[in-house]
Amino acid sequence: AALLAARESRRPISMADLEEASEKVAYGPERKSHRVSDIEKKITAYHESGHAIMATVLKDADPVHKVTIIPRGQAGGYTMMLPQEERSFITKSHLMAQIRVALGGRCAEQIIFNEISSGASGDLQQVTSILRKMIMEWGMSDRLGPMIFGEHHEQIFLGKQLGSERNYGEAVATIIDEEMHKYLNEAYNDTMRTLNENIEVLHAMAKALLEVETIDHKQVENLFRYHALKAPEAPAASDPA
């Protein structure tokens, strides 16, 4: 932030400098000169709108701070969410909301274009990682119970990176896979249903992003109000039975 201010010969550091610095660290530098085709911009606009809608509708998700389709780093756009308070631990309901928010981009692409792109690769990595930890490390599977699967240890000769050793059989491995698919399918179906229920907001938000490229949380809330939707009263993400 100090460097950004100094480059413009400003002594005080502004909030805009701090936000730009944090986003540069998190997502990489802006690529305003990067030429993006109209179809790619449209896909990105709907993809990010899908994330933003899920984050707004689900009460257990972190609120939306900013949505943009300006390329930054390796991302064609991004949806920034900020927690309202610090967390020492994460609840199951919050994790299920995170999964649905992450799936929002891919589901929006499927609904609008009847097609999916590679743009959801990072989202799917996040979803897979959360599901695996829920089931194998945090004992959140009703079927497997409060057990940890896979012994973790430090591999000293690899820079003390955490490794894991399989301590369960093929039958348990099959159940782990089945549990992951159950949670994933439930979340995917919920996300598709929620976006279809909010299809007018999805179109309106994507249109706004294509026009101005970046919208903030107030503009996201205004889009919901305009379409007579009461996002804060929406139900929490449901857990699979």
N, C-alpha and C positions, 0 to 999 in steps of 0.2 A: 504493500500500500504506500509506503514511504517512497519507493522508487517511482511508482506511478505519479505521485504528486510532484516529485522532483523533476521528472521529465517535462512537466508542464509549468515548471518554475513556480509552483505553489508551495508555500511553507506549511500551511495546515493540511492535515490529512482528513479528507471528507469520508462520509459514510459510503459514497459511491466508490471511492478508492478501495475501501475495505471489502465491499461486496465483489468488486472486480478481482481483487487479489484472491479472495477465498474461492471464487469460481474458477480462476485460472489454476489454482493448486488442485482443486477437485476434478476439473474436467479438461484442463489444458487451455492453451491460448485460443482466442477467437480466430476464426478463419473467414473473415468478411470478404476476402478476395477470392475465396473458393467458389467456383462456378457450380451451381446446382441446377439440374434440369427441373422443369416445371412439375413433372410427375414425381420426382424425388421429393421436392418441397411439399407436394400435396400428401404423399405418403407419410412424411415426417410430421406434418401438421396434424393428421388424424392419429398417428401413433402417439404423439405427446398429449394430445387431447384425451386419448383413452386413459393414459396414466393419470392425468389431472382430474378427470371425472371420477375415477375410482377412489382417488385420494380424498376427494371432496365428499363423496357420498358415504364412505365408510367411516363411522365415528371412531373406530379404533386405529385409523391410519393417521400419520402425521399430516398436518395441514399443508396445502400448497403455498409456496412462497413466490414462485416464478415459473413460467412456462415459455420456452423459446424454441425457434427453429433455426437460429443462427448457429452454424457449425462451430464446434469448439473441440479441440483435440481430435479424437477419433469419432466423436459423436456428431450426428447430423443435427441434433437438437437435444434438449433435455428438460426434465421437469424437476425443479428443486423443491424439496419438502423440508421443513424445519420443525423439529419436535418442540412442543410448548414447554417442556421441562426436561431436566436431565433424568436418565434412567439408570439405575444400578442393575436392573434385570429386565428381561423382556417377557411379557405374558404370551400365552398361546394365542389369545384373540388378536393381539397386535401382530404376531407373526403371520397368522392367517390373512390379516388385512394387507400386510406387506406383500404376500404372495399374489393377492388379487390385484393390487396396484401394479406390480411388476408385469402381470399378464395383460393389463389393460391395453398396452400398445399393440401387441400381437392380435388380440381379439378385435380391436378397432379396425385393423387392417383387413382382417377376415370378413368383418361385417360390411365394410364399405367397398372393398375391391374384390371380395371373394377370392383373395389371394394373400399369401404371406411372404414376407421378405426376410433377409438375413439381418435386418436391423434389430431384431429382438434377441440376438445371440447373447448379449450381456444380461438381458432380463432373464433369459432361461437359465443361465449359469447361476444367477442369484436365487431363482426359485428352487433349482435343484439343490443348491447348497443349504438353503433354509430347511427344506423338507428332510434332507439327510440328517442334519443336526437335530431337528425336532424328534426324529424317530430313533436315531442311534446314540445321541449324546444327552438329550434332555428328557428322555422318558415320557414323551408326549403322545405315544401311540397307545390307544385303549386296548388294542389287540395284543401288543407285546408287553405292555405294562412298564412300570418304573425301573427299567434296566438300561445299562449302557452297553453298547455292542461295539467292540473294537478297542483294544488296549492302546492307549496313547503313551508315547515315550519320546525322549529327545534323542535325535541321531547326532551325536557329537561330531562325527566326521563330516557332516553336511551342514556345518555352521549352526548346530543346535536347533535345527528345524524340527518341528513336531512331526512325528510319524505315527502311524497306527498299524497295529497288528491284528489280523482277523482272529477272533477267539470264539467263533460260532460256526455252526454247520450249514449245510446246503438248505436244510428245511427252514432255518431262521432267515437265511439270505433271501429265500423265495418270499417269505412273509414280509420282509423289509421292502422288497420291490413292490409287492402287492399293496402295502400300506402307502408307499409313495405315490403309486398310481391312483389310489383311492382319493387321497388328499388333493392331488393335482387335478383329477377329473372333476371333483366337486368344486374346486376353486375356479376352474376354467368355465364350467357351465354357469356358475354364479356370475362370473364376470361378463360372459356373453349376454346373459339375461339383463344384468344391470345396465350395460351399454345400450342394448336395444330399448330398454325403458326410458333411457335418456338420449335417444337418437337426435332429438332437436338440438339439445345442448352440444352434442358431439359435432354436428354440422356447423353450428354457430361458432363454436370455439375454434374449429379448424379454419373457418373462413376468416376469423379475426387474426389468427396467427399468420395466414397467408397475406393479409393486408399490412399488419404492423410488426410482424415477426416475434414480438415479445409482449406478454401480458403478465400482470402481477396478480396477487391473491384477491385484491378488491375487484378487479375486472372479471376474474373467474367467478366470484360470488355474484356479481351483477348479472352474468349470463344465466346463472341458475335462477335468480330472482325474476328476470325478464320472462323466463319460460315457466314461471309459477311452480318451481320445484323447491321443496324445503330440504336441502341437503343435510343440515345438521340433525334432522329428526330421522334420518334413514337408519335402518337396523345395522347392528354389528355384523361382521363377517361370521357366518355360521360355521361351526365345526362339523365335519362328517360324523355321522353316528357310528 
